[in-house]
Amino acid sequence: MPTDEQWMRRALELASRCAEHGDVPIGAVVVRDDQEIGAAGNERELRRDPTAHAEILAVRKQRSGMPLAHPALDRARTDRAPQKA
């Protein structure tokens, strides 16, 4: 079972790669049941996208393949009625 320190080292590893493409060195790891389910480093400069923060990208990767850790949160996202324009 990985420790918190090991997960932090993983985030630091991702952060160190950001400098290679001119981004602020920040890494984020999403963990569930001691498994990495999403991870990313900042890519704002690389993508020229102001929303490409490490945390956002890691959650997007997590969302692409797994439900949220709390089923009620997942339902809240999918059960919303479409908003009128």
N, C-alpha and C positions, 0 to 999 in steps of 0.2 A: 504494500500500500504506500503510494507516494506521500511524502510529508508536505506541509505547507511550504517549507524551505525549497523543496524540489520543484514545486509548482512556480514559486517565485523565480527560481533559476531558469525555468522554461520561459517565463515572461521576459526575463532579462536577455535571454538568447534571442528572442524575437525582436526585442528593442535594439539590440546591437546591430541587427541587419538594416535598420531604418536609416542609419547614417550613410549607408552605401548609396542611397538614392536621395539624400538631402532632406530627410524628414526628421522631426523631433524623435529621439529614441524612446519610444513607449511601446510596450508589449502588453497584450492581454490574453488571458487563458480562461475559458469557460470549462468548469469541471463539474461532473455529475457522477455520483457513485464511484469516485476515485478514477474516473476516466476523462481524458481530454475530449471534449465534444465540440470545441471551437477555439481557435487561436489565431491571432494576427498581430501585426505591428502596424504602426502608423503608415499610411500611404497617401496622405493629403497631397504632398508635392508630386509624388509619383503619378497619381491619377488625376492631379489637378482638380481635386474634389474636396471641398471644405468639410464634407461629412465623413470622410474616410479616416476617422480616428480609429485607433486600435480596438477600443472597446466596442464601437459600433460594428466594425468588420468581424470581430470575433463572435458577436451575438448573431450577426447575419449568417455566418457559417454554421453556427449552432442551429439556428432556425431552419436552415435548408434541409436538415435531416432528422431532427428530433423535436418532440414536444417540449414545452417549457417544463421546468422542474415542478411547478404547481399547476395541476390541471385547471383550476379555476381561472388562472391568468390566461391560459390558452383559450378557454371558452370565451372569456371577455373579449379577446381579440377577434374571434371568429363569429361570435353571436351578435355583434353590433349591427344595427340596421344601417343600410346605405344612407349616407347623408345627401340631402337635396342640394342641388347646385344653386 
